[in-house]
Amino acid sequence: MYMLRDVSSQGCDGSLLLDDTPSFTGEKKAAPNNNSVRGFEVIDKIKTQVEKACPGVVSCADILAIAARDSVVILGGPSWDVKLGRRDAMTASQSAANRDIPPPTSNLSTLISSFQSKGLSTKDLVALSGGHTIGLARCTSFRTHIYNDRDIDSSFARMRQSGCPRMPGSGDDNTAPLDLQTPTVFDNDYFKNLVSRKGLLHSDQELFNGGSTDSLVQKYSDNPATFNSDFVAAMIRMGDISPLTGSSGEIRKNCRRVN
């Protein structure tokens, strides 16, 4: 999700949205984001309309937070009150994005440590991972999992192998849904998939692989209401991570560049 990728580098400050310039390298082409995070033109359209209505008031960081909430609601998930008043970063850090966004090959301890470094708990990690109930992943992100890992249902692995050849360089940009069952609906099927050993990413299946988070995955698989409430609480906590307020940062006129 956009918001998690934005928060993972500098905080919830819209730094992810900045384009590269001849004198500036942003976060869009960081390894975890390149060819993965898309749809920036949607944010551009929202910003254009907001600027017409109330110029210089609503930050790109706040637009990201609201869009995250609204996309969940549109796809059948829960709603929550989004805290507003964030300002936009005037810098971005590709090195921080490369360092702080856990890759899809991460093991459970790496995932837990990564979230703890941002002040998020293990429960937050599992709940926010449930955002993978929607979206797609590229073959390059799950190739190793479907060919080399043992913690995967064999029929599911074969199905995904049919669209993701073993050899790197072949079919790299082919995609598959992160949620096998209902990839365009926000629900708890992601967790049901994990219990069935049908997580698409290695990092997904690590949440249910004999470790400390197994019981929480099972709980969310059995109880969608609990998942929804924990997801909402985690999204609110994530939105509180290192926001720029007061005179820090700026309100960008264009989300792709500083004023």
BADREN-486428 format. One line per 8 residues: number of its first residue (from 1); their letters; for each residue x, y, z of N, C-alpha, C, O. Coordinates in steps of 0.05 Angstrom, whole numbers, always signed. Example, Ala and Ser with C-alpha at 12.3 -4.5 7.8 and 13.67 -1.06 7.14 Angstrom:
BEGIN
1> as> +264:-114:+156:+246:-90:+156:+264:-66:+156:+285:-66:+169 | +257:-45:+142:+273:-21:+143:+258:+1:+157:+268:+23:+161 .
# end
This chain:
BEGIN
1> mymlrdvs> +17:-24:+0:+0:+0:+0:+18:+25:+0:+39:+26:+12 | +8:+45:-15:+22:+71:-16:+31:+81:+11:+54:+88:+15 | +12:+81:+30:+18:+94:+56:+40:+80:+71:+57:+94:+83 | +41:+54:+70:+62:+39:+84:+89:+45:+71:+109:+48:+85 | +89:+46:+44:+114:+52:+30:+124:+80:+36:+148:+84:+39 | +106:+99:+39:+113:+126:+45:+124:+128:+74:+145:+141:+78 | +110:+116:+92:+118:+117:+121:+145:+103:+125:+160:+112:+143 | +151:+83:+110:+174:+66:+116:+200:+81:+113:+220:+72:+125 .
9> sqgcdgsl> +201:+103:+98:+226:+117:+95:+229:+140:+115:+247:+139:+133 | +213:+160:+113:+216:+184:+130:+192:+190:+149:+194:+208:+165 | +171:+174:+146:+147:+180:+161:+125:+187:+141:+129:+186:+117 | +101:+193:+152:+78:+199:+135:+79:+227:+125:+66:+245:+136 | +96:+232:+104:+102:+259:+95:+101:+263:+65:+109:+284:+55 | +91:+243:+50:+89:+246:+21:+115:+245:+6:+115:+252:-18 | +136:+237:+19:+162:+237:+5:+163:+217:-18:+177:+221:-38 | +147:+196:-16:+146:+176:-38:+137:+188:-64:+144:+177:-85 .
17> llddtpsf> +121:+209:-63:+109:+220:-88:+128:+237:-104:+121:+244:-127 | +150:+245:-93:+169:+263:-107:+183:+249:-131:+194:+228:-127 | +182:+262:-154:+196:+251:-178:+226:+258:-176:+234:+277:-162 | +242:+241:-189:+271:+247:-192:+274:+272:-209:+258:+278:-227 | +296:+287:-203:+304:+310:-220:+334:+307:-225:+346:+289:-213 | +346:+323:-242:+375:+321:-247:+391:+324:-222:+414:+315:-220 | +380:+338:-201:+395:+343:-177:+384:+329:-152:+392:+334:-130 | +364:+311:-157:+350:+299:-134:+342:+271:-141:+331:+266:-163 .
25> tgekkaap> +347:+252:-123:+338:+225:-127:+318:+218:-106:+323:+218:-82 | +293:+212:-115:+272:+206:-97:+270:+176:-90:+289:+161:-93 | +246:+168:-81:+242:+140:-71:+228:+122:-91:+226:+98:-86 | +218:+133:-112:+202:+117:-131:+217:+94:-143:+206:+73:-149 | +243:+99:-148:+260:+79:-161:+276:+63:-141:+294:+48:-149 | +271:+66:-115:+283:+48:-95:+274:+19:-102:+252:+15:-112 | +291:+0:-96:+286:-28:-104:+259:-38:-96:+246:-51:-112 | +249:-33:-71:+223:-43:-63:+200:-29:-78:+178:-40:-79 .
33> nnnsvrgf> +204:-5:-89:+183:+10:-101:+182:+9:-131:+161:+11:-143 | +206:+6:-143:+208:+8:-172:+191:-13:-186:+194:-37:-180 | +174:-5:-204:+155:-23:-219:+136:-38:-200:+124:-58:-207 | +133:-28:-176:+116:-40:-156:+94:-21:-148:+70:-27:-150 | +102:+2:-138:+83:+23:-130:+74:+38:-155:+91:+49:-169 | +48:+38:-160:+38:+51:-184:+13:+68:-177:+6:+71:-154 | +2:+80:-198:-22:+96:-194:-17:+124:-185:-35:+137:-174 | +7:+135:-189:+13:+162:-180:-5:+182:-193:-11:+203:-182 .
41> evidkikt> -14:+176:-218:-32:+194:-232:-59:+198:-218:-72:+218:-221 | -67:+178:-202:-92:+181:-187:-88:+202:-166:-106:+219:-162 | -66:+202:-152:-60:+223:-132:-59:+250:-146:-68:+270:-135 | -47:+251:-170:-45:+276:-184:-73:+288:-190:-77:+312:-186 | -91:+271:-198:-118:+280:-204:-132:+290:-179:-146:+311:-180 | -129:+276:-157:-141:+284:-132:-130:+312:-124:-145:+330:-117 | -104:+314:-125:-91:+339:-117:-100:+362:-135:-105:+384:-124 | -103:+358:-161:-112:+379:-178:-139:+389:-170:-144:+413:-170 .
49> qvekacpg> -157:+371:-164:-185:+378:-156:-185:+393:-129:-199:+412:-125 | -168:+383:-111:-167:+395:-84:-156:+423:-86:-165:+441:-72 | -135:+427:-102:-123:+453:-105:-143:+473:-117:-142:+497:-110 | -160:+464:-135:-181:+482:-147:-200:+491:-125:-209:+514:-125 | -207:+473:-107:-227:+479:-86:-215:+495:-64:-228:+514:-54 | -191:+488:-55:-179:+502:-32:-148:+502:-35:-135:+485:-23 | -138:+520:-51:-109:+520:-58:-91:+524:-33:-97:+541:-16 | -70:+508:-32:-50:+511:-11:-58:+503:+16:-46:+511:+36 .
57> vvscadil> -79:+486:+18:-89:+478:+45:-84:+449:+51:-75:+442:+73 | -90:+431:+33:-88:+402:+38:-62:+390:+27:-56:+393:+3 | -47:+377:+44:-22:+367:+36:-25:+341:+20:-45:+327:+22 | -4:+334:+6:-3:+308:-8:-2:+285:+12:-13:+264:+6 | +11:+290:+34:+12:+269:+55:-16:+263:+66:-23:+239:+70 | -32:+283:+70:-60:+279:+79:-76:+265:+57:-93:+248:+63 | -72:+273:+32:-86:+260:+10:-80:+230:+9:-97:+214:+5 | -55:+223:+14:-47:+194:+14:-62:+180:+37:-73:+158:+32 .
65> aiaardsv> -63:+192:+60:-77:+179:+83:-106:+176:+78:-118:+156:+85 | -119:+196:+66:-148:+195:+60:-153:+175:+38:-172:+159:+39 | -136:+175:+17:-139:+156:-5:-137:+127:+4:-150:+109:-6 | -119:+122:+23:-115:+95:+34:-141:+86:+48:-150:+64:+43 | -153:+104:+64:-178:+97:+77:-200:+93:+57:-215:+73:+59 | -203:+111:+38:-225:+110:+19:-223:+85:+1:-244:+74:-6 | -199:+78:-7:-196:+54:-24:-205:+29:-9:-216:+11:-21 | -198:+28:+17:-207:+5:+33:-237:+4:+34:-249:-18:+31 .
73> vilggpsw> -250:+27:+39:-279:+28:+42:-292:+20:+15:-311:+5:+15 | -283:+31:-7:-295:+26:-33:-294:-4:-39:-312:-15:-53 | -273:-18:-30:-271:-47:-35:-284:-64:-14:-279:-88:-12 | -300:-52:+4:-315:-68:+23:-304:-70:+50:-314:-85:+67 | -283:-55:+56:-270:-56:+82:-281:-36:+102:-299:-21:+96 | -268:-34:+125:-278:-16:+146:-270:+13:+141:-252:+19:+124 | -283:+32:+154:-276:+60:+152:-264:+69:+179:-267:+56:+199 | -251:+92:+179:-241:+104:+203:-237:+134:+199:-236:+144:+176 .
81> dvklgrrd> -235:+149:+221:-230:+177:+219:-200:+182:+215:-183:+173:+230 | -193:+196:+193:-165:+201:+186:-157:+227:+199:-169:+248:+195 | -136:+226:+215:-125:+251:+226:-112:+268:+204:-99:+257:+186 | -117:+294:+205:-107:+311:+184:-89:+333:+196:-88:+336:+220 | -75:+347:+178:-57:+368:+187:-28:+362:+181:-11:+378:+189 | -22:+340:+167:+5:+334:+160:+15:+354:+139:-1:+365:+124 | +41:+359:+138:+53:+375:+117:+72:+357:+100:+78:+335:+109 | +79:+367:+78:+95:+351:+59:+125:+354:+62:+135:+376:+67 .
89> amtasqsa> +139:+332:+59:+168:+333:+60:+179:+348:+36:+167:+349:+14 | +202:+361:+40:+216:+375:+18:+240:+358:+9:+255:+367:-8 | +243:+335:+21:+265:+317:+14:+254:+288:+13:+231:+283:+21 | +270:+270:+2:+264:+242:+2:+290:+227:+3:+311:+238:-1 | +289:+201:+10:+313:+186:+13:+310:+158:+1:+297:+141:+12 | +323:+155:-22:+322:+129:-35:+337:+108:-18:+329:+85:-17 | +359:+117:-5:+374:+98:+11:+358:+89:+35:+359:+65:+42 | +342:+107:+47:+325:+99:+69:+303:+80:+60:+297:+61:+74 .
97> anrdippp> +292:+85:+37:+272:+67:+26:+283:+39:+21:+271:+19:+27 | +307:+38:+10:+320:+12:+5:+326:-2:+31:+325:-27:+32 | +333:+13:+51:+341:+1:+77:+317:-7:+94:+317:-28:+107 | +295:+9:+94:+274:+6:+113:+249:-9:+104:+234:-18:+121 | +246:-11:+78:+222:-26:+68:+230:-56:+66:+247:-62:+49 | +219:-74:+81:+227:-102:+81:+220:-115:+54:+198:-112:+45 | +239:-128:+42:+234:-142:+16:+216:-166:+19:+213:-176:+41 | +205:-176:-3:+187:-199:-1:+201:-225:+7:+188:-246:+11 .
105> tsnlstli> +228:-225:+8:+243:-248:+17:+248:-248:+47:+261:-266:+57 | +237:-229:+61:+243:-226:+90:+232:-249:+106:+210:-260:+100 | +247:-256:+127:+236:-275:+146:+221:-261:+168:+220:-236:+169 | +209:-276:+186:+191:-264:+206:+206:-245:+225:+196:-224:+231 | +230:-252:+234:+244:-235:+252:+251:-209:+239:+251:-188:+252 | +258:-209:+213:+264:-184:+199:+239:-167:+197:+241:-142:+201 | +217:-179:+191:+192:-164:+189:+185:-151:+216:+177:-127:+217 | +187:-166:+238:+180:-156:+264:+199:-133:+271:+190:-112:+282 .
113> ssfqskgl> +224:-136:+266:+244:-115:+273:+239:-90:+257:+241:-68:+267 | +232:-94:+231:+227:-71:+214:+204:-54:+224:+205:-30:+225 | +182:-68:+232:+159:-53:+242:+165:-41:+269:+156:-19:+275 | +179:-56:+286:+185:-45:+313:+202:-20:+311:+200:-2:+327 | +219:-18:+290:+236:+6:+287:+219:+31:+281:+229:+53:+284 | +195:+27:+272:+177:+49:+267:+156:+53:+289:+138:+69:+287 | +159:+38:+311:+141:+40:+333:+116:+24:+330:+96:+29:+344 | +116:+5:+311:+93:-12:+306:+97:-40:+318:+119:-51:+317 .
121> stkdlval> +76:-52:+329:+78:-77:+343:+76:-101:+323:+70:-97:+300 | +80:-125:+334:+77:-149:+318:+47:-152:+309:+42:-161:+287 | +29:-144:+327:+1:-145:+319:-4:-125:+295:-19:-132:+277 | +8:-102:+297:+5:-83:+274:+16:-95:+249:+4:-92:+228 | +39:-108:+250:+51:-121:+227:+31:-140:+214:+27:-139:+190 | +20:-158:+230:+2:-178:+218:-24:-165:+208:-33:-172:+186 | -35:-146:+222:-59:-133:+214:-55:-117:+188:-71:-119:+169 | -33:-102:+187:-27:-86:+163:-20:-104:+139:-26:-97:+116 .
129> sgghtigl> -8:-127:+144:-3:-146:+122:-29:-155:+109:-29:-163:+86 | -51:-154:+124:-77:-160:+113:-85:-142:+91:-104:-148:+76 | -71:-120:+87:-76:-102:+64:-70:-117:+38:-78:-108:+16 | -55:-139:+40:-50:-156:+16:-74:-172:+8:-72:-189:-10 | -97:-166:+20:-121:-177:+10:-129:-165:-17:-146:-176:-32 | -116:-143:-25:-120:-131:-51:-93:-126:-64:-72:-124:-50 | -92:-124:-90:-67:-118:-104:-54:-142:-117:-63:-164:-115 | -33:-135:-132:-18:-155:-148:+11:-154:-140:+21:-134:-130 .
137> arctsfrt> +26:-175:-147:+55:-176:-143:+67:-186:-169:+56:-202:-184 | +91:-176:-175:+106:-185:-199:+120:-211:-194:+127:-218:-172 | +124:-226:-216:+137:-252:-214:+164:-251:-200:+171:-269:-185 | +178:-229:-204:+204:-226:-190:+202:-226:-160:+221:-233:-146 | +179:-219:-150:+175:-218:-121:+168:-245:-108:+172:-249:-85 | +157:-263:-125:+149:-289:-113:+161:-313:-126:+155:-336:-119 | +179:-309:-145:+191:-332:-160:+205:-351:-141:+201:-375:-143 | +222:-341:-124:+237:-358:-106:+219:-374:-88:+224:-397:-82 .
145> hiyndrdi> +197:-361:-79:+178:-375:-61:+165:-398:-74:+162:-420:-62 | +156:-395:-99:+140:-416:-112:+157:-438:-123:+147:-460:-128 | +183:-434:-126:+201:-455:-136:+218:-468:-114:+225:-491:-116 | +226:-452:-94:+246:-462:-75:+236:-468:-47:+247:-485:-32 | +214:-454:-38:+205:-457:-11:+188:-483:-7:+176:-493:-26 | +188:-493:+17:+173:-517:+24:+147:-510:+39:+129:-527:+41 | +145:-486:+48:+121:-478:+64:+99:-468:+45:+87:-446:+50 | +93:-483:+24:+74:-474:+4:+58:-498:-7:+70:-519:-12 .
153> dssfarmr> +32:-495:-10:+16:-516:-22:+25:-522:-50:+29:-504:-66 | +30:-548:-55:+42:-556:-81:+25:-549:-105:+36:-541:-126 | -1:-552:-103:-18:-546:-126:-19:-516:-131:-19:-507:-154 | -18:-500:-109:-17:-471:-112:+9:-463:-125:+9:-445:-142 | +31:-475:-116:+57:-469:-128:+57:-474:-158:+67:-458:-174 | +47:-497:-166:+46:-504:-194:+29:-485:-210:+37:-477:-233 | +7:-476:-199:-10:-457:-213:+5:-431:-218:+3:-419:-239 | +19:-421:-198:+33:-396:-201:+58:-399:-218:+66:-380:-232 .
161> qsgcprmp> +70:-423:-219:+93:-428:-236:+85:-426:-266:+102:-419:-282 | +60:-432:-272:+51:-431:-300:+52:-403:-311:+54:-399:-335 | +52:-383:-294:+53:-355:-303:+79:-341:-295:+82:-317:-300 | +97:-356:-283:+122:-344:-273:+145:-363:-278:+150:-380:-260 | +158:-363:-301:+179:-382:-307:+202:-381:-287:+207:-360:-275 | +215:-403:-284:+237:-405:-264:+260:-387:-270:+272:-375:-252 | +267:-384:-296:+290:-369:-304:+286:-339:-301:+267:-328:-312 | +303:-325:-286:+302:-296:-285:+305:-284:-312:+320:-293:-329 .
169> gsgddnta> +290:-263:-317:+290:-250:-343:+267:-259:-361:+262:-247:-382 | +254:-280:-353:+232:-291:-368:+206:-287:-352:+203:-299:-331 | +188:-270:-362:+163:-266:-348:+165:-250:-322:+148:-251:-305 | +187:-234:-320:+191:-220:-295:+168:-201:-287:+162:-198:-263 | +155:-189:-307:+134:-170:-301:+106:-182:-301:+87:-168:-297 | +105:-209:-304:+79:-222:-301:+69:-219:-273:+85:-220:-254 | +43:-215:-269:+33:-210:-242:+13:-232:-234:+2:-246:-250 | +10:-233:-208:-10:-252:-196:-22:-237:-172:-9:-221:-159 .
177> pldlqtpt> -47:-243:-166:-61:-230:-143:-49:-239:-116:-43:-263:-112 | -46:-220:-98:-36:-226:-71:-56:-243:-56:-48:-259:-38 | -81:-240:-62:-102:-256:-49:-114:-274:-71:-127:-264:-90 | -110:-299:-67:-119:-319:-87:-150:-319:-90:-160:-324:-112 | -165:-314:-69:-193:-317:-69:-209:-293:-80:-224:-295:-99 | -205:-270:-67:-220:-246:-73:-202:-222:-76:-201:-205:-58 | -187:-221:-98:-165:-201:-100:-175:-172:-103:-158:-153:-101 | -201:-167:-107:-211:-140:-110:-231:-133:-88:-247:-114:-90 .
185> vfdndyfk> -231:-149:-67:-249:-145:-44:-232:-144:-18:-214:-161:-14 | -237:-124:-1:-223:-122:+24:-237:-140:+44:-259:-134:+54 | -224:-163:+50:-236:-182:+69:-213:-197:+83:-190:-189:+81 | -220:-218:+97:-199:-233:+112:-189:-258:+97:-176:-275:+109 | -196:-260:+71:-187:-284:+56:-157:-287:+54:-147:-309:+52 | -143:-265:+56:-113:-266:+56:-103:-284:+78:-85:-300:+74 | -116:-282:+101:-107:-299:+124:-115:-328:+120:-101:-346:+128 | -139:-332:+109:-147:-359:+102:-127:-372:+83:-121:-396:+85 .
193> nlvsrkgl> -117:-357:+64:-97:-367:+45:-72:-375:+60:-60:-396:+54 | -63:-359:+79:-39:-366:+94:-42:-392:+109:-24:-408:+110 | -65:-395:+122:-70:-420:+137:-70:-444:+118:-62:-466:+126 | -77:-440:+93:-77:-461:+72:-51:-464:+58:-48:-478:+38 | -30:-449:+67:-4:-448:+54:-5:-438:+26:+9:-448:+8 | -22:-417:+22:-25:-406:-5:-18:-376:-5:-31:-360:-19 | +1:-368:+12:+11:-341:+11:+29:-337:-13:+45:-354:-19 | +25:-315:-28:+40:-311:-53:+69:-304:-48:+87:-314:-62 .
201> lhsdqelf> +75:-288:-28:+102:-279:-22:+114:-296:+0:+99:-305:+18 | +140:-299:-1:+154:-312:+22:+147:-298:+48:+142:-310:+68 | +148:-271:+47:+143:-255:+71:+115:-258:+81:+110:-257:+105 | +96:-263:+63:+68:-268:+71:+67:-294:+87:+56:-294:+109 | +77:-315:+76:+75:-341:+88:+91:-343:+114:+85:-360:+131 | +111:-327:+117:+126:-326:+142:+108:-320:+166:+114:-327:+189 | +86:-306:+161:+68:-299:+183:+53:-324:+194:+42:-323:+216 | +52:-345:+178:+40:-370:+187:+58:-393:+178:+53:-407:+158 .
209> nggstdsl> +79:-397:+194:+98:-417:+188:+112:-429:+213:+136:-433:+213 | +95:-433:+233:+106:-444:+258:+118:-424:+277:+132:-432:+296 | +113:-398:+272:+126:-377:+288:+106:-364:+307:+84:-373:+312 | +114:-341:+318:+99:-328:+339:+74:-315:+329:+57:-307:+346 | +71:-311:+303:+47:-298:+293:+26:-317:+283:+5:-308:+274 | +31:-343:+285:+11:-362:+275:-16:-359:+288:-37:-360:+274 | -17:-355:+314:-43:-353:+328:-59:-329:+319:-83:-330:+318 | -45:-307:+313:-58:-282:+305:-69:-286:+276:-92:-277:+271 .
217> vqkysdnp> -54:-299:+259:-64:-304:+232:-89:-322:+233:-109:-317:+219 | -88:-342:+251:-111:-360:+254:-135:-344:+264:-158:-349:+255 | -131:-326:+283:-152:-310:+294:-165:-293:+272:-190:-292:+270 | -149:-280:+256:-160:-263:+235:-174:-279:+213:-193:-270:+201 | -163:-303:+209:-176:-321:+190:-204:-329:+199:-222:-332:+182 | -207:-332:+225:-233:-341:+236:-252:-318:+242:-276:-322:+243 | -241:-294:+246:-258:-272:+256:-252:-246:+240:-234:-231:+248 | -267:-241:+219:-262:-217:+202:-266:-191:+218:-253:-171:+212 .
225> atfnsdfv> -284:-191:+237:-289:-166:+252:-265:-159:+269:-258:-135:+271 | -251:-179:+280:-227:-173:+296:-205:-163:+277:-191:-144:+285 | -202:-175:+254:-183:-165:+234:-189:-136:+227:-171:-119:+228 | -214:-130:+221:-221:-103:+213:-214:-82:+235:-203:-61:+229 | -221:-88:+260:-216:-69:+281:-186:-66:+286:-177:-44:+291 | -171:-88:+285:-142:-86:+289:-128:-72:+265:-109:-57:+269 | -139:-76:+241:-128:-62:+218:-132:-32:+220:-114:-17:+215 | -156:-24:+228:-162:+5:+231:-143:+17:+252:-131:+38:+247 .
233> aamirmgd> -140:+4:+275:-122:+15:+296:-94:+17:+286:-80:+36:+292 | -84:-3:+270:-57:-2:+260:-54:+20:+239:-33:+33:+238 | -74:+24:+222:-72:+45:+202:-71:+73:+216:-56:+90:+207 | -86:+77:+237:-85:+102:+251:-57:+106:+264:-46:+128:+263 | -46:+85:+276:-19:+87:+288:+1:+93:+266:+19:+109:+270 | -1:+80:+244:+18:+84:+222:+17:+113:+212:+37:+125:+205 | -7:+124:+211:-10:+151:+202:+1:+172:+221:+5:+195:+213 | +7:+163:+245:+18:+181:+266:+49:+181:+266:+61:+195:+282 .
241> ispltgss> +61:+165:+248:+90:+163:+249:+103:+187:+236:+101:+192:+212 | +118:+202:+252:+135:+224:+244:+122:+243:+224:+134:+249:+204 | +98:+253:+230:+86:+273:+212:+100:+300:+214:+110:+307:+235 | +100:+315:+192:+110:+342:+192:+87:+360:+198:+66:+359:+185 | +89:+378:+218:+68:+396:+226:+79:+424:+231:+103:+428:+230 | +61:+442:+237:+70:+470:+243:+84:+483:+219:+72:+485:+198 | +108:+491:+223:+123:+504:+201:+142:+485:+187:+157:+494:+169 | +142:+460:+195:+159:+440:+182:+148:+433:+154:+124:+432:+151 .
249> geirkncr> +166:+428:+135:+157:+420:+109:+141:+442:+95:+145:+466:+100 | +122:+434:+77:+106:+453:+62:+81:+439:+53:+77:+415:+57 | +63:+455:+41:+40:+444:+27:+46:+445:-3:+45:+466:-15 | +53:+422:-15:+60:+422:-43:+37:+430:-61:+14:+423:-55 | +43:+445:-82:+23:+451:-102:+20:+428:-122:-2:+423:-132 | +42:+414:-126:+43:+390:-143:+56:+368:-127:+78:+372:-118 | +43:+345:-125:+54:+325:-107:+80:+313:-117:+95:+300:-102 | +87:+318:-143:+111:+306:-154:+136:+323:-150:+158:+313:-155 .
257> rvn> +132:+347:-141:+156:+364:-137:+152:+385:-114:+129:+392:-108 | +174:+393:-103:+172:+414:-82:+165:+440:-95:+169:+444:-119 | +154:+458:-79:+145:+484:-90:+169:+501:-99:+165:+524:-109 .
# end
